[in-house]
Each structure stands twice: as structure tokens, then as C-alpha cells.
């Protein structure tokens, strides 16, 4: 029998999977299906826990900034995402440097 997780715990697990997905496939390219596959749930549960894709992307970028996921922040800067642009200056510089290393 599967153990049910508390909604808040499942939300955090899905959000963690969303950040990993954004780093792997790209912040702008990630889909609910990608996140669901990574987290082992359904796309409907992703929506239920994280809402619209706009809200989900905002949550992902906030988490990426907090956890210093440079690839996601760099893409957010390129897309002019408000949460990426509000990141501390040194973090934005480190994220931008990752683009220079891959160019």
C-alpha cells in the first residue's frame, strides 16, 4: 500500500522536481509532463499543487535563486524574469558567467 504524503510535503517534492527539470531541459521549455515524470506523479497533481504555468515558473525561479541554481537563473536573466533580475548582484554575475563558459 502506498503511503500518502501531506499536501505541503508533496508540493515541495514536486517543486524540487520542477527545479531539476528546469535545469535539465530549460526553464522556458519545461512542461507539466516533464515535471510529473521527474517527480513521479501526474500532470494534474503538478497543477493542483503548483497552479498555472506562470505561477509554477515563478515558484521555480524563486527556488532557483534561493538554491543558487545558476543555469536556471541565467536563463531567467536572459528572459528578463523578474525574480531572476531581483537576485543578488553577485549571484546574477555567477549565473551570467555560466553562459560565457558554454558559449
HELIX and SHEET records of a PDB file:
HELIX    1   1 UNK A    7  UNK A   25  1                                  19    
HELIX    2   2 UNK A   32  UNK A   39  1                                   8    
HELIX    3   3 UNK A   43  UNK A   50  1                                   8    
HELIX    4   4 UNK A   53  UNK A   67  1                                  15    
HELIX    5   5 UNK A   70  UNK A   78  1                                   9    
HELIX    6   6 UNK A   82  UNK A   85  1                                   4    
HELIX    7   7 UNK A   89  UNK A  102  1                                  14    
END                                                                             
